[in-house]
């Protein structure tokens, strides 16, 4: 009977210990679940805050990008205008120099013609004034 009561007491103590352990485990699981839910809420809140921050950043980045694009467009337009102006000036100077060359060429041709004409007139005058000295006959004479 003595060993039976000791066994009963041991079993009772084991039962109480198991109930306490079970209670502690359940309490620990509840704490862990609560911590997990709190951490999950905090993480979600951080994600929302990060998204809001990124949206703010992205809107400011978009604005900065748009401003940069506008500046680049303006710079490109200015460069294109400068290049067009430079091309126009070059073509004008080429045209002016071509016209100058043509004018000079025409003047030289005219001067040559005038010189030839004067020389021909001088020869003809020599032939009329001094026939036979120039080596040729006067026009209309000796045929």
RAKAZI-V349810 format. One line per field, one symbol per residue. ss: DSSP state (H for helix, E for strand, C for the rest). psi: psi as a letter, one per 30 degrees, with the letter a starting at -180 (. if undefined). A space follows every 10 residues. Layout:
# RAKAZI-V349810
ss: ???
psi: ???
This chain:
# RAKAZI-V349810
ss: CHHHHHHHHH HHHHHHHHHH HHHHHHHHHH HHHHHHHHHH HHHHHHHHHH HHHHHHHHHH HHHHHHHHHH HHHHHHHHHH HHHHHHHHHH HHHHHHHHHH HHHHHHHHHH HHHHHHHHHH HHHHHHHHHC CCCCCCCCCC CCC
psi: eefeeeeeee eeeeeeeeee eeeeeeeeee eeeeeeeeee eeeeeeeeee eeeeeeeeee eeeeeeeeee eeeeeeeeee eeeeeeeeee eeeeeeeeee eeeeeeeeee eeeeeeeeee eeeeeeeeei kfffflllkg kg.
